[in-house]
């Protein structure tokens, strides 16, 4: 008799638990309990919690809607606003409790795991590249400042966004989001 794979249930449970509780506070048993599988099932599919975390970061990245930043049927500046509006609403719907998994892992675990640090770095690089391409389109269309460097601006927006998420979590308030939109997507980019 062939056993049914529980890999996807484990991945989904790990994504939820890591995002809710963090990497260090989430044990393998927490993940397998949340997945409704025996602890031994974890080791049938994953070499370590670290290897699962890198897959979870990849899966989380797939939910970031980076493909929408490349949709040339939408004005590039609108794409930037829509992208961050999606992330804002997602965080508000969770009562400011989870933030961004990339940033969370970046703050919590990258100093202790080269494997996870590399995965977080690749995630930020992909995000920055998608933002930079959109910013370059907006610059070429004349909807943002002509002297703006798309790559540096994309990195700045990511850093500002991650700081915004921390501030929103601390204050449990939308004020940080309002500031981000007013300054980062407003006065910073104005032509």
Secondary structure, DSSP 8 states (H G I E B T S, - for coil): ------HHHHHHHHHHHHHHH-STT--HHHHHHHHTS-HHHHHHH-S-HHHHHHHHHHHHHHTS-GGGGG-TTS-HHHHHHHHHHHHHHHHHHTTT-S--HHHHHHHHTTTT-HHHHHHHHHHHHHHHHHHHHHHHHHHHHTSS-TT--HHHHHHHHHHHHHHHHHHHHHHTSSHHHHHHHHIIIIITT--
